[in-house]
Amino acid sequence: MLERVLAEIAAGVFGVDEVDPDTNLFDLGAHSLQLMTFADAVRSRLGVELKVADVFTNPTIAGMAAVLGGDSDTGSHLRVPVITFRRRPAHAADTPVFVLPPGTGLGWRYGQLLAHIPDSRGVYAVQSPPIAHIEVAADLGATARYFAEQIDRAVAGDGDGDAVTLLGWSFGGSISTAVAAALAERGRRVESLVLVDSFARSPAEYFEYVDTIAPAAAALAAIDVPVPPELAADLTVEQAVEVVRGSDSVFAGLGADYIASIVASNMWALTVMRQLHPPAEPLDTPVLYVEADPPFSYNTWAGMLNVTQHVSVEYSHPQMLNPDAVRSWGPHLAAFLEPKA
């Protein structure tokens, strides 16, 4: 009964005739705003609290019914090192896609890309060490080796061959070439790269600004959460959590401990970012490059990428994962990843 009602609500929110209990809502093109709308609709119709985090980590009707029935551990799902959005179908030859995280460290927001990634490809999102409660030094080499290890382990576990595709926005794209090099050291080839407005090296002016405020305040600035000016210089992680919970951010409804991990992840990523640099030698790997407006990031790569397609969109850097933005560059992603005849 509960599954049927949830399926009816989902069909209305996502504009389809019916939703199978085992259908991944991300496969319907769901994005974060729609999932929030769905959670609100469940609350209104059933009078029960379905947290947005539960929807993100259990994106099927059957999964959410289990959550409402008390048969789920959302906390553990949120903190896995690698989120499996879709396993590669048996006997499919296409390489799996591994998404590297932005500064927040979170992978679940990338579920909306499933609608733009061919069904023949497995899709995984690697989360940052602070999110997974794993200790890794804020060092570019250690970071690249950590992500390479997680990818290698996931591919080996699924028997997905020796090659992968890497995709990243912002910090995730910025570290992708270092991760590719670390994967090569493990004998794993990167077949292609998708970089979404990612800087090879962040502008010096950015760090000049970051150095004028507390690390926790810089972390909130990175996720577009305003910090009261009087707190910016000395903001603690505990205060940052309260600022997020009092904001209209998509992160506001999450638990305090989880928000603290997001803040810690951004602080960790900002330290790693200070060590970024373009590749020492030009890459042969085919690259789809998606650039935001204003167009600053592409030129930081200094011609070291083998860009087969350069797409410019009319969205700012922080907006690149918003639903409208994804709809603008998603078709280019689908075409780039389409199996070649």
KELUMBA-510835 format. One record per atom (N, C-alpha, C): residue in three letters; y, z, x. Coordinates in steps of 0.1 Angstrom, whole numbers, padded with zeros to 4 digits, always signed. Atoms other than C-alpha are relative to their C-alpha. Example, Ala and Ser with C-alpha at 12.3 -4.5 7.8 and 13.67 -1.06 7.14 Angstrom:
<pts>
ALA-0012+0000+0009 ALA-0045+0078+0123 ALA+0012+0000+0009 SER-0011+0000-0009 SER-0011+0071+0137 SER+0011+0008-0008 
</pts>
This chain:
<pts>
MET-0012+0000+0008 MET+0000+0000+0000 MET+0013+0000+0009 LEU-0012-0001-0008 LEU+0025+0010+0027 LEU+0002-0013+0008 GLU-0001+0013-0007 GLU+0017-0022+0047 GLU+0006-0011-0009 ARG-0004+0010+0009 ARG+0023-0043+0016 ARG+0015+0001-0002 VAL-0014-0002+0003 VAL+0057-0027+0009 VAL+0008-0004+0013 LEU-0007+0003-0013 LEU+0068-0030+0046 LEU+0000-0016+0002 ALA+0000+0015-0001 ALA+0057-0067+0045 ALA+0010-0006-0009 GLU-0009+0005+0010 GLU+0078-0073+0014 GLU+0015+0002+0006 ILE-0014-0003-0006 ILE+0109-0057+0031 ILE+0002-0010+0012 ALA-0002+0008-0012 ALA+0103-0077+0063 ALA+0002-0015-0004 ALA-0002+0014+0004 ALA+0100-0110+0044 ALA+0014-0002-0005 GLY-0014+0002+0004 GLY+0134-0104+0028 GLY+0010+0000+0011 VAL-0009-0001-0011 VAL+0151-0094+0060 VAL+0000-0013+0009 PHE+0001+0011-0010 PHE+0137-0123+0081 PHE-0001-0014-0007 GLY-0001+0012+0007 GLY+0139-0149+0053 GLY-0012-0009+0000 VAL+0012+0008+0001 VAL+0103-0159+0051 VAL-0008+0004-0013 ASP+0007-0002+0012 ASP+0078-0161+0022 ASP-0008+0013+0000 GLU+0009-0012-0001 GLU+0054-0135+0035 GLU-0002+0003+0015 VAL+0003-0005-0014 VAL+0046-0115+0067 VAL-0013+0006+0001 ASP+0013-0006-0002 ASP+0011-0109+0078 ASP+0001+0013+0008 PRO-0001-0013-0007 PRO+0004-0073+0089 PRO+0000+0000+0015 ASP+0002+0001-0014 ASP-0005-0084+0124 ASP+0010-0010+0007 THR-0010+0009-0005 THR+0024-0108+0129 THR+0010+0007+0008 ASN-0010-0006-0008 ASN+0047-0099+0158 ASN+0014-0005-0005 LEU-0013+0004+0006 LEU+0082-0099+0143 LEU+0009-0008+0010 PHE-0008+0008-0009 PHE+0096-0112+0175 PHE-0004-0015+0000 ASP+0005+0014+0001 ASP+0075-0144+0169 ASP+0008-0006-0012 LEU-0008+0005+0010 LEU+0097-0148+0138 LEU+0014-0002+0004 GLY-0013+0001-0005 GLY+0127-0149+0160 GLY+0009+0012-0002 ALA-0008-0012+0002 ALA+0137-0113+0153 ALA+0008+0004+0012 HIS-0009-0005-0011 HIS+0166-0099+0173 HIS+0004+0014-0003 SER-0002-0014+0002 SER+0179-0064+0177 SER+0008+0003-0013 LEU-0007-0003+0013 LEU+0204-0066+0148 LEU-0008-0001-0012 GLN+0009+0001+0012 GLN+0178-0078+0124 GLN-0010+0012-0001 LEU+0009-0012+0000 LEU+0154-0050+0135 LEU+0007+0012-0005 MET-0008-0011+0005 MET+0182-0025+0129 MET+0001-0001-0016 THR-0001+0002+0015 THR+0187-0040+0094 THR-0013+0003-0007 PHE+0013-0003+0005 PHE+0150-0038+0088 PHE-0002+0015-0002 ALA+0002-0015+0000 ALA+0149-0001+0097 ALA+0009+0006-0011 ASP-0009-0005+0010 ASP+0179+0005+0074 ASP-0006-0003-0014 ALA+0006+0004+0013 ALA+0161-0014+0045 ALA-0012+0009-0003 VAL+0011-0009+0002 VAL+0130+0007+0050 VAL+0005+0014-0004 ARG-0006-0013+0003 ARG+0151+0039+0049 ARG+0005+0000-0015 SER-0006+0001+0013 SER+0168+0027+0017 SER-0011+0000-0011 ARG+0010+0003+0011 ARG+0137+0016-0002 ARG-0011+0011+0000 LEU+0011-0009-0001 LEU+0111+0042+0010 LEU+0005+0015+0002 GLY-0005-0014-0002 GLY+0134+0072+0018 GLY-0006+0006+0012 VAL+0006-0006-0012 VAL+0117+0076+0052 VAL+0007-0006+0012 GLU-0007+0004-0012 GLU+0131+0074+0087 GLU-0009-0008+0009 LEU+0007+0009-0010 LEU+0119+0045+0108 LEU+0010-0003+0011 LYS-0009+0001-0011 LYS+0136+0047+0141 LYS+0000-0014+0006 VAL+0000+0013-0006 VAL+0148+0015+0157 VAL-0009-0001+0012 ALA+0009+0000-0011 ALA+0129+0024+0188 ALA-0014-0002-0004 ASP+0014+0002+0005 ASP+0097+0025+0167 ASP-0002-0014-0003 VAL+0001+0014+0004 VAL+0104-0010+0154 VAL-0001-0008+0013 PHE+0001+0007-0012 PHE+0110-0023+0189 PHE-0014+0001+0007 THR+0013-0002-0007 THR+0078-0009+0203 THR-0012-0002-0008 ASN+0011+0003+0009 ASN+0056-0015+0173 ASN+0004-0011-0010 PRO-0007+0010+0009 PRO+0069-0048+0160 PRO-0010-0008-0009 THR+0008+0006+0011 THR+0041-0055+0135 THR+0000+0009-0012 ILE+0000-0009+0013 ILE+0038-0043+0099 ILE-0011+0010+0002 ALA+0010-0009-0002 ALA+0005-0027+0108 ALA+0004+0011+0010 GLY-0005-0010-0009 GLY+0021-0010+0138 GLY+0010+0010-0005 MET-0010-0009+0006 MET+0050+0004+0119 MET-0006+0009-0011 ALA+0007-0008+0010 ALA+0027+0016+0091 ALA-0007+0012+0007 ALA+0007-0010-0008 ALA+0008+0035+0118 ALA+0011+0011+0005 VAL-0011-0009-0004 VAL+0041+0050+0131 VAL+0004+0009-0012 LEU-0004-0008+0011 LEU+0051+0062+0096 LEU-0012+0009-0005 GLY+0011-0009+0003 GLY+0016+0076+0092 GLY-0003+0010+0011 GLY+0002-0010-0011 GLY+0019+0096+0124 GLY-0010-0004+0011 ASP+0011+0004-0010 ASP-0006+0075+0144 ASP+0007-0009+0010 SER-0007+0008-0010 SER+0017+0063+0172 SER+0006+0010+0010 ASP-0007-0007-0011 ASP+0032+0075+0205 ASP+0011-0009+0005 THR-0011+0009-0003 THR+0065+0056+0206 THR+0005+0003+0014 GLY-0005-0004-0013 GLY+0076+0076+0237 GLY-0007-0007+0011 SER+0008+0006-0010 SER+0048+0063+0258 SER+0002-0015+0000 HIS-0002+0014+0001 HIS+0053+0027+0246 HIS+0013-0004+0006 LEU-0013+0003-0005 LEU+0090+0028+0255 LEU+0000+0001+0015 ARG-0001-0002-0015 ARG+0082+0039+0291 ARG-0010-0007+0008 VAL+0010+0007-0008 VAL+0055+0016+0301 VAL+0007-0009+0011 PRO-0007+0008-0010 PRO+0062-0002+0334 PRO+0001-0015-0004 VAL+0000+0014+0005 VAL+0053-0036+0318 VAL-0003-0001-0015 ILE+0002+0002+0014 ILE+0057-0045+0282 ILE-0007-0014-0002 THR+0007+0012+0003 THR+0032-0071+0270 THR+0004-0005-0014 PHE-0004+0006+0013 PHE+0049-0092+0243 PHE-0011-0010-0006 ARG+0010+0010+0005 ARG+0022-0119+0242 ARG-0009-0003+0012 ARG+0010+0004-0010 ARG-0010-0124+0262 ARG-0002-0015+0000 ARG+0002+0014-0001 ARG-0017-0159+0274 ARG-0013-0004-0007 PRO+0012+0003+0007 PRO-0042-0176+0251 PRO-0011-0004+0010 ALA+0011+0003-0008 ALA-0077-0181+0265 ALA+0000-0015+0004 HIS+0002+0013-0005 HIS-0081-0212+0286 HIS+0014-0008+0001 ALA-0013+0007-0001 ALA-0043-0220+0285 ALA+0003-0001+0015 ALA-0003+0002-0014 ALA-0031-0234+0318 ALA+0014+0003+0005 ASP-0014-0002-0003 ASP+0006-0226+0316 ASP+0002+0014+0006 THR-0003-0012-0006 THR+0020-0199+0338 THR+0006+0011-0009 PRO-0007-0011+0008 PRO+0030-0165+0322 PRO+0014+0002+0005 VAL-0014-0003-0003 VAL+0066-0156+0320 VAL+0002+0015+0001 PHE-0003-0014-0003 PHE+0077-0123+0335 PHE+0016+0002+0000 VAL-0015-0003+0001 VAL+0112-0110+0325 VAL+0003+0012+0009 LEU-0004-0011-0008 LEU+0129-0088+0351 LEU+0012+0007-0007 PRO-0009-0007+0009 PRO+0151-0061+0336 PRO+0015-0001+0005 PRO-0014-0001-0004 PRO+0189-0059+0335 PRO+0003+0015+0005 GLY-0003-0014-0005 GLY+0207-0027+0347 GLY-0005+0011-0009 THR+0005-0011+0008 THR+0196-0007+0317 THR-0015+0003+0003 GLY+0014-0002-0003 GLY+0160-0012+0329 GLY-0009-0003-0011 LEU+0008+0001+0012 LEU+0148-0020+0294 LEU-0005-0014-0002 GLY+0006+0013+0003 GLY+0124-0048+0285 GLY-0001-0005-0014 TRP+0004+0003+0014 TRP+0120-0046+0247 TRP+0010-0010-0006 ARG-0010+0009+0006 ARG+0153-0065+0240 ARG-0004-0015+0001 TYR+0003+0014-0003 TYR+0137-0097+0254 TYR-0011-0005-0010 GLY+0009+0005+0010 GLY+0112-0099+0225 GLY+0005-0012-0008 GLN-0006+0011+0008 GLN+0136-0122+0207 GLN-0002-0014+0007 LEU+0002+0013-0007 LEU+0129-0149+0234 LEU-0013-0006-0004 LEU+0013+0005+0003 LEU+0094-0153+0221 LEU+0001-0013-0009 ALA-0002+0011+0008 ALA+0107-0178+0196 ALA+0004-0013+0008 HIS-0004+0011-0009 HIS+0119-0200+0225 HIS-0009-0002+0012 ILE+0009+0002-0011 ILE+0089-0197+0248 ILE-0013-0005-0006 PRO+0012+0007+0005 PRO+0059-0220+0242 PRO-0012+0010-0002 ASP+0011-0009+0003 ASP+0029-0202+0226 ASP-0011+0000+0011 SER+0010+0001-0011 SER+0008-0214+0256 SER+0002+0010+0011 ARG-0003-0008-0011 ARG+0025-0189+0278 ARG+0000+0015-0004 GLY-0001-0014+0002 GLY+0020-0152+0281 GLY+0014+0005+0003 VAL-0013-0005-0002 VAL+0052-0132+0280 VAL+0000+0015+0002 TYR+0000-0014-0004 TYR+0058-0098+0297 TYR+0014+0003+0005 ALA-0013-0005-0005 ALA+0088-0077+0305 ALA-0002+0012+0009 VAL+0002-0012-0010 VAL+0089-0054+0336 VAL+0012+0009-0002 GLN-0011-0009+0002 GLN+0110-0023+0331 GLN+0003+0007+0013 SER-0004-0005-0012 SER+0129-0005+0358 SER-0008+0014+0003 PRO+0006-0012-0003 PRO+0114+0025+0377 PRO+0005+0013-0008 PRO-0005-0012+0007 PRO+0137+0051+0361 PRO-0005+0001-0015 ILE+0005+0000+0014 ILE+0126+0040+0326 ILE-0014+0004-0001 ALA+0015-0003+0000 ALA+0089+0043+0335 ALA-0003+0013+0007 HIS+0002-0013-0007 HIS+0095+0076+0353 HIS-0008-0002+0013 ILE+0007+0003-0013 ILE+0084+0061+0387 ILE+0011+0001+0010 GLU-0010-0001-0011 GLU+0102+0070+0419 GLU+0000-0012+0009 VAL-0001+0011-0009 VAL+0114+0040+0438 VAL+0014+0001+0006 ALA-0013-0001-0007 ALA+0142+0040+0464 ALA+0009-0011-0005 ALA-0010+0010+0004 ALA+0174+0023+0454 ALA+0004-0009+0012 ASP-0001+0009-0011 ASP+0169-0003+0481 ASP-0006-0014-0004 LEU+0004+0013+0005 LEU+0166-0041+0476 LEU-0014-0003+0003 GLY+0014+0003-0004 GLY+0134-0044+0496 GLY-0010+0008-0008 ALA+0009-0008+0007 ALA+0117-0015+0479 ALA-0001-0004-0015 THR-0001+0005+0014 THR+0129-0028+0445 THR-0008-0012-0002 ALA+0007+0013+0002 ALA+0115-0063+0450 ALA-0015+0003+0002 ARG+0014-0003-0001 ARG+0082-0049+0462 ARG-0006+0007-0012 TYR+0005-0007+0012 TYR+0079-0026+0432 TYR-0002-0010-0012 PHE+0002+0009+0011 PHE+0085-0054+0407 PHE-0011-0010+0003 ALA+0011+0009-0004 ALA+0061-0077+0426 ALA-0013+0006-0003 GLU+0013-0007+0002 GLU+0034-0051+0425 GLU-0003+0001-0015 GLN+0003-0001+0014 GLN+0038-0046+0387 GLN-0004-0013-0006 ILE+0004+0013+0005 ILE+0037-0083+0381 ILE-0014-0004+0004 ASP+0013+0003-0006 ASP+0007-0088+0404 ASP-0011+0007-0008 ARG+0010-0008+0007 ARG-0011-0060+0386 ARG-0003-0005-0014 ALA+0001+0005+0014 ALA-0004-0074+0351 ALA-0007-0014+0000 VAL+0006+0013-0001 VAL-0014-0109+0361 VAL-0015+0001+0003 ALA+0014-0002-0004 ALA-0046-0098+0378 ALA-0008+0006-0012 GLY+0007-0006+0011 GLY-0055-0077+0348 GLY-0003-0009-0012 ASP+0002+0009+0011 ASP-0052-0106+0324 ASP-0007-0013+0005 GLY+0007+0012-0005 GLY-0068-0132+0347 GLY+0008-0012-0002 ASP-0009+0011+0003 ASP-0037-0154+0345 ASP+0003-0009+0011 GLY-0002+0009-0011 GLY-0041-0174+0377 GLY+0009+0006+0010 ASP-0007-0005-0012 ASP-0020-0172+0408 ASP+0015-0003-0001 ALA-0015+0003+0001 ALA+0015-0185+0396 ALA+0006+0006-0012 VAL-0008-0006+0011 VAL+0042-0170+0374 VAL+0013-0007-0001 THR-0014+0004+0002 THR+0076-0179+0360 THR+0008+0013-0001 LEU-0009-0012+0001 LEU+0104-0153+0365 LEU+0012-0004-0008 LEU-0012+0002+0008 LEU+0133-0149+0340 LEU+0008+0013+0001 GLY-0009-0012-0001 GLY+0163-0126+0344 GLY+0014-0003-0004 TRP-0014+0000+0003 TRP+0197-0119+0330 TRP+0007+0011+0008 SER-0008-0010-0008 SER+0224-0101+0351 SER-0008+0005+0011 PHE+0007-0006-0012 PHE+0207-0077+0375 PHE-0014-0006+0001 GLY+0014+0006-0001 GLY+0172-0091+0366 GLY+0000-0013+0007 GLY-0001+0013-0006 GLY+0183-0126+0376 GLY+0004+0001+0015 SER-0005-0002-0014 SER+0201-0113+0407 SER-0010+0003+0010 ILE+0011-0004-0009 ILE+0170-0098+0422 ILE-0012-0009+0000 SER+0012+0008+0003 SER+0147-0126+0411 SER-0005-0007+0013 THR+0005+0006-0012 THR+0147-0144+0445 THR-0006+0009+0010 ALA+0006-0010-0008 ALA+0139-0112+0463 ALA-0014+0003-0005 VAL+0013-0002+0006 VAL+0111-0106+0439 VAL-0010-0011+0003 ALA+0008+0012-0003 ALA+0098-0141+0444 ALA-0005+0000+0014 ALA+0004-0001-0013 ALA+0097-0135+0481 ALA-0011+0010+0002 ALA+0010-0010+0000 ALA+0078-0103+0476 ALA-0013-0004-0006 LEU+0013+0006+0006 LEU+0053-0121+0454 LEU-0007-0009+0009 ALA+0006+0009-0009 ALA+0048-0147+0480 ALA-0007+0007+0011 GLU+0007-0008-0010 GLU+0039-0120+0505 GLU-0014+0005-0006 ARG+0012-0004+0006 ARG+0012-0110+0480 ARG-0009-0012-0004 GLY+0008+0012+0002 GLY-0001-0146+0478 GLY+0002-0005-0014 ARG-0002+0004+0013 ARG+0014-0152+0444 ARG+0012-0010-0001 ARG-0010+0010+0000 ARG+0035-0183+0437 ARG+0009+0001-0012 VAL-0009+0001+0012 VAL+0066-0185+0415 VAL+0002-0015-0003 GLU+0000+0014+0004 GLU+0064-0218+0396 GLU+0014-0004-0003 SER-0013+0003+0004 SER+0099-0217+0382 SER+0008+0013-0003 LEU-0010-0011+0002 LEU+0130-0195+0377 LEU+0009-0003-0011 VAL-0010+0001+0010 VAL+0152-0189+0347 VAL+0010+0011+0003 LEU-0010-0009-0003 LEU+0185-0173+0357 LEU+0011-0001-0011 VAL-0010+0000+0011 VAL+0209-0162+0329 VAL+0012+0008+0005 ASP-0013-0005-0005 ASP+0244-0156+0343 ASP-0003+0012+0009 SER+0003-0010-0010 SER+0232-0137+0374 SER+0007-0003+0013 PHE-0008+0001-0013 PHE+0253-0131+0405 PHE-0009+0002+0012 ALA+0007-0002-0013 ALA+0238-0137+0439 ALA+0005+0012+0007 ARG-0007-0012-0006 ARG+0263-0111+0451 ARG+0011+0003-0010 SER-0011-0004+0009 SER+0286-0091+0428 SER+0013-0001+0007 PRO-0013+0001-0006 PRO+0323-0096+0434 PRO+0005+0013+0006 ALA-0004-0012-0006 ALA+0339-0071+0457 ALA+0009+0008-0009 GLU-0009-0007+0009 GLU+0365-0063+0431 GLU-0007+0009-0010 TYR+0008-0008+0009 TYR+0338-0051+0408 TYR-0003+0014+0006 PHE+0003-0013-0007 PHE+0327-0024+0433 PHE+0013+0008+0003 GLU-0012-0008-0002 GLU+0363-0015+0440 GLU+0003+0008-0013 TYR-0002-0007+0013 TYR+0366-0006+0403 TYR-0010+0011-0002 VAL+0011-0009+0002 VAL+0332+0011+0402 VAL+0002+0013+0009 ASP-0002-0011-0009 ASP+0342+0033+0431 ASP+0011+0009-0004 THR-0011-0008+0005 THR+0372+0047+0412 THR-0005+0009-0012 ILE+0005-0008+0011 ILE+0350+0063+0385 ILE-0014+0006+0003 ALA+0013-0006-0002 ALA+0319+0085+0383 ALA-0012-0010-0002 PRO+0011+0009+0002 PRO+0285+0068+0387 PRO-0005-0001-0015 ALA+0004+0000+0014 ALA+0276+0078+0351 ALA+0009-0008-0008 ALA-0010+0008+0008 ALA+0308+0063+0338 ALA-0002-0015+0003 ALA+0003+0014-0004 ALA+0300+0031+0358 ALA-0012-0005-0008 ALA+0012+0003+0008 ALA+0266+0031+0341 ALA+0003-0004-0014 LEU-0003+0003+0014 LEU+0281+0032+0307 LEU+0009-0012-0001 ALA-0008+0012+0000 ALA+0306+0005+0315 ALA-0009-0012+0001 ALA+0010+0011-0001 ALA+0276-0017+0324 ALA-0007-0003-0013 ILE+0006+0002+0013 ILE+0263-0013+0289 ILE+0010-0001-0011 ASP-0011+0002+0009 ASP+0297-0018+0273 ASP+0002+0012-0010 VAL-0003-0012+0008 VAL+0300+0018+0260 VAL+0013+0006+0006 PRO-0013-0005-0005 PRO+0337+0030+0263 PRO-0001+0015+0003 VAL+0000-0014-0004 VAL+0342+0062+0282 VAL+0015+0005-0001 PRO-0013-0006+0001 PRO+0372+0085+0273 PRO+0006+0001+0014 PRO-0006+0001-0013 PRO+0397+0080+0302 PRO+0000+0014+0007 GLU+0000-0013-0006 GLU+0399+0118+0308 GLU-0013+0004+0006 LEU+0013-0004-0005 LEU+0362+0119+0315 LEU-0005-0009+0011 ALA+0006+0010-0008 ALA+0357+0088+0336 ALA-0002+0004+0015 ALA+0001-0004-0014 ALA+0363+0104+0370 ALA-0011+0009+0004 ASP+0010-0011-0003 ASP+0338+0132+0367 ASP-0011+0000-0010 LEU+0010+0000+0011 LEU+0314+0121+0339 LEU-0014+0004+0006 THR+0014-0003-0004 THR+0280+0137+0342 THR-0010-0008-0009 VAL+0011+0007+0007 VAL+0247+0122+0330 VAL-0001+0007-0014 GLU+0001-0007+0013 GLU+0246+0149+0302 GLU+0012-0004-0009 GLN-0011+0004+0008 GLN+0281+0140+0291 GLN-0001-0015-0004 ALA+0002+0014+0003 ALA+0272+0103+0293 ALA-0009-0002-0012 VAL+0010+0000+0011 VAL+0243+0109+0269 VAL+0008+0002-0013 GLU-0008-0004+0012 GLU+0267+0125+0243 GLU+0010-0012-0003 VAL-0009+0011+0003 VAL+0292+0096+0247 VAL-0008-0011-0007 VAL+0008+0010+0006 VAL+0264+0071+0240 VAL-0004+0003-0015 ARG+0005-0004+0013 ARG+0251+0090+0210 ARG+0011+0000-0010 GLY-0011+0000+0009 GLY+0286+0091+0195 GLY+0006-0014-0001 SER-0006+0013+0000 SER+0292+0054+0200 SER-0007-0008-0011 ASP+0007+0009+0010 ASP+0282+0024+0178 ASP-0009-0009+0008 SER+0009+0008-0008 SER+0260+0011+0206 SER-0014-0001-0006 VAL+0014+0001+0004 VAL+0224-0001+0199 VAL-0008+0011+0005 PHE+0008-0011-0007 PHE+0213+0027+0222 PHE+0003+0014-0007 ALA-0004-0012+0005 ALA+0230+0054+0201 ALA-0011+0008-0008 GLY+0010-0006+0008 GLY+0200+0061+0179 GLY-0012+0005+0008 LEU+0012-0003-0008 LEU+0176+0067+0208 LEU+0001+0015+0004 GLY+0000-0014-0003 GLY+0166+0102+0220 GLY+0008+0003+0013 ALA-0009-0004-0012 ALA+0187+0121+0246 ALA-0007-0003+0013 ASP+0007+0002-0013 ASP+0160+0119+0273 ASP-0001-0014+0003 TYR+0001+0014-0003 TYR+0156+0082+0269 TYR+0014-0006+0004 ILE-0014+0004-0004 ILE+0194+0076+0270 ILE+0003+0004+0014 ALA-0002-0005-0014 ALA+0195+0097+0302 ALA-0007-0009+0009 SER+0007+0009-0009 SER+0169+0074+0317 SER+0007-0014+0001 ILE-0008+0013+0000 ILE+0190+0043+0307 ILE+0012+0002+0009 VAL-0011-0003-0009 VAL+0220+0059+0324 VAL-0005+0000+0015 ALA+0005-0001-0014 ALA+0199+0067+0355 ALA-0004-0014+0005 SER+0004+0014-0004 SER+0185+0031+0355 SER+0013-0008+0005 ASN-0013+0007-0004 ASN+0221+0017+0356 ASN+0005+0005+0013 MET-0005-0005-0013 MET+0231+0040+0384 MET-0009-0005+0011 TRP+0009+0005-0010 TRP+0200+0030+0403 TRP+0003-0015+0003 ALA-0003+0014-0001 ALA+0207-0007+0397 ALA+0013-0003+0008 LEU-0013+0002-0006 LEU+0243-0004+0408 LEU-0001+0002+0015 THR+0002-0002-0015 THR+0232+0010+0442 THR-0008-0012+0006 VAL+0007+0012-0005 VAL+0207-0019+0446 VAL+0009-0012+0001 MET-0009+0011+0001 MET+0234-0044+0436 MET+0009-0001+0013 ARG-0009+0001-0012 ARG+0255-0035+0467 ARG-0007-0007+0011 GLN+0008+0007-0011 GLN+0227-0050+0489 GLN-0003-0014-0003 LEU+0004+0013+0003 LEU+0224-0083+0471 LEU+0007-0010+0009 HIS-0005+0011-0008 HIS+0229-0116+0489 HIS-0007-0012-0004 PRO+0007+0013+0003 PRO+0221-0153+0484 PRO-0012-0001+0009 PRO+0011+0002-0008 PRO+0188-0165+0497 PRO+0004-0006+0014 ALA-0003+0005-0014 ALA+0187-0172+0535 ALA-0002-0015+0002 GLU+0003+0014+0000 GLU+0173-0206+0529 GLU-0001-0006-0014 PRO+0001+0006+0013 PRO+0174-0231+0500 PRO-0014+0001-0006 LEU+0013-0001+0007 LEU+0147-0226+0474 LEU-0004-0013-0006 ASP+0005+0012+0006 ASP+0124-0254+0463 ASP-0004+0002-0015 THR+0004-0003+0013 THR+0115-0236+0431 THR+0009-0006-0011 PRO-0009+0005+0011 PRO+0129-0254+0399 PRO+0006+0012-0007 VAL-0008-0010+0006 VAL+0156-0234+0383 VAL+0007-0005-0013 LEU-0009+0001+0011 LEU+0171-0233+0348 LEU+0011+0010+0001 TYR-0011-0009-0002 TYR+0206-0218+0352 TYR+0008+0000-0013 VAL-0008-0002+0012 VAL+0224-0205+0321 VAL+0012+0008+0004 GLU-0012-0007-0004 GLU+0260-0196+0327 GLU+0010+0004-0011 ALA-0009-0005+0010 ALA+0284-0175+0307 ALA+0014-0006+0001 ASP-0014+0003-0001 ASP+0321-0180+0300 ASP+0008+0012+0001 PRO-0003+0010-0010 PRO+0341-0176+0322 PRO-0011-0002+0010 PRO+0011+0004-0009 PRO+0319-0195+0347 PRO+0002+0005+0014 PHE-0001-0005-0013 PHE+0318-0173+0378 PHE-0013+0001+0008 SER+0012-0004-0007 SER+0282-0165+0386 SER-0007-0012+0008 TYR+0007+0011-0006 TYR+0268-0200+0395 TYR+0003-0002+0014 ASN-0005+0003-0014 ASN+0289-0205+0426 ASN-0004+0010+0010 THR+0004-0011-0010 THR+0278-0172+0441 THR-0013-0003+0007 TRP+0012+0003-0006 TRP+0245-0188+0449 TRP+0001-0010+0011 ALA-0004+0008-0011 ALA+0262-0211+0474 ALA-0010-0012+0003 GLY+0008+0012-0001 GLY+0240-0241+0467 GLY-0015+0002+0005 MET+0014-0003-0005 MET+0207-0223+0476 MET-0011-0001-0010 LEU+0010+0001+0010 LEU+0190-0229+0443 LEU-0003-0015-0003 ASN+0004+0013+0004 ASN+0171-0260+0432 ASN+0001-0001-0015 VAL-0003+0000+0014 VAL+0188-0262+0398 VAL-0003-0014-0006 THR+0003+0012+0007 THR+0172-0288+0376 THR+0008-0002-0013 GLN-0009+0001+0012 GLN+0194-0279+0346 GLN+0010+0012+0001 HIS-0011-0010+0000 HIS+0227-0260+0345 HIS+0007-0001-0014 VAL-0005-0001+0014 VAL+0237-0249+0310 VAL+0011+0009-0001 SER-0012-0009+0002 SER+0271-0235+0301 SER+0001+0003-0015 VAL-0002-0004+0014 VAL+0276-0215+0269 VAL+0013+0007-0002 GLU-0013-0006+0003 GLU+0307-0201+0252 GLU-0001+0014-0004 TYR+0001-0014+0002 TYR+0297-0165+0254 TYR+0002+0007+0013 SER-0003-0008-0012 SER+0307-0138+0279 SER-0013+0006+0005 HIS+0012-0006-0007 HIS+0283-0121+0303 HIS-0006+0011-0008 PRO+0007-0011+0008 PRO+0277-0090+0281 PRO-0006-0005-0013 GLN+0005+0005+0013 GLN+0270-0112+0251 GLN-0012-0009+0001 MET+0010+0011-0003 MET+0243-0134+0267 MET-0013+0003-0007 LEU+0012-0003+0008 LEU+0215-0116+0248 LEU+0002+0003-0015 ASN-0003-0001+0014 ASN+0233-0114+0215 ASN-0007-0012-0007 PRO+0008+0010+0007 PRO+0214-0134+0188 PRO+0007-0014+0000 ASP-0006+0013+0000 ASP+0240-0162+0185 ASP+0000-0006+0014 ALA+0001+0006-0014 ALA+0241-0166+0223 ALA-0014-0005+0003 VAL+0014+0004-0002 VAL+0203-0167+0225 VAL-0003-0013-0007 ARG+0002+0012+0008 ARG+0203-0194+0198 ARG+0006-0012+0007 SER-0007+0011-0007 SER+0227-0215+0219 SER-0008-0005+0013 TRP+0007+0005-0012 TRP+0206-0215+0251 TRP-0015+0001-0001 GLY+0014-0001+0002 GLY+0172-0207+0237 GLY-0007-0014+0000 PRO+0006+0013+0000 PRO+0164-0244+0230 PRO-0001-0006+0014 HIS+0001+0004-0014 HIS+0171-0252+0267 HIS-0011+0007+0007 LEU+0011-0007-0006 LEU+0147-0225+0277 LEU-0013-0006-0005 ALA+0013+0005+0005 ALA+0120-0239+0254 ALA-0003-0013+0006 ALA+0002+0013-0006 ALA+0125-0274+0268 ALA-0004+0001+0015 PHE+0003-0002-0014 PHE+0124-0261+0304 PHE-0015+0005+0002 LEU+0014-0006-0002 LEU+0091-0242+0298 LEU-0010-0008-0007 GLU+0009+0008+0007 GLU+0075-0269+0277 GLU-0010-0006+0010 PRO+0010+0006-0010 PRO+0042-0281+0294 PRO+0004-0014+0003 LYS-0003+0013-0004 LYS+0048-0312+0313 LYS-0013-0009-0001 ALA+0011+0009+0002 ALA+0026-0342+0305 ALA-0006-0004+0013 
</pts>
